Amino acid sequence: MTKLNIQTFSLGPLQTNCYLLTDESGERGVIIDPGMGPKRLLERIASIQIEAILLTHAHFDHMGGVDEVRKAKGCPVYIHDLEADWLTNAQLNGSYRWKDVTPPLTTDPAEYALDEGQTLDLIGHKFSVMHTPGHSPGSVSLLCGSDLFGGDVLFRASIGRTDLPGGRERDLYDSIRLKLFKLPDDVTVYPGHGPKTTIGFEKANNPFVGLHR
């Protein structure tokens, strides 16, 4: 299998991690969570064929750049069905209630759904979809080899918040302990905010859900 190249862009007022994944040639790419103000991202992908935009969930800070990227590159958008209508509804994606951060944001519906157990073949790699609710009902984590793109589920020494509409603490703990912590310790976790981490580090050290608790 060809090497997966990963580049991180910190976008928008909430410093959301957007990931550009490219194949070994650098000519084909996938974008995960294009946040608000994606100018730098758009400049970087000007000559790259983008095969898909994958959304870990539909909070406004993770989908704020969808329209600009999709129109520029003509690529489809994937999201879990439980949050499909969040893209078209500023109340649901949270942008309406955070008026000090952003104007209300909406975008056209996604072209495809992400489902538990699904495998996507993109840029010469296989992406396994894990439904990991808790931070939001349709949150997913995307596993490609030993790289996990987990959105706002698991952070370095922290976890996603559950006090937003649709959040549920019990679901978040179950998603982490029963799904993510079943992955090998050397899996690298690329979260929606902040630095990357590993499954092994979080199992040993995370004060909220580490296995030492």
Helices and strands as residue ranges (DSSP letters): E 5-11, E 16-22, E 28-32, H 39-44, E 49-54, H 60-63, H 66-73, E 77-80, G 81-86, H 90-93, G 95-97, E 112-114, E 119-122, E 125-131, E 140-144, E 147-151, E 154-155, E 158-159, H 169-174, I 175-179, G 180-182, E 188-191, E 197-198, H 199-205
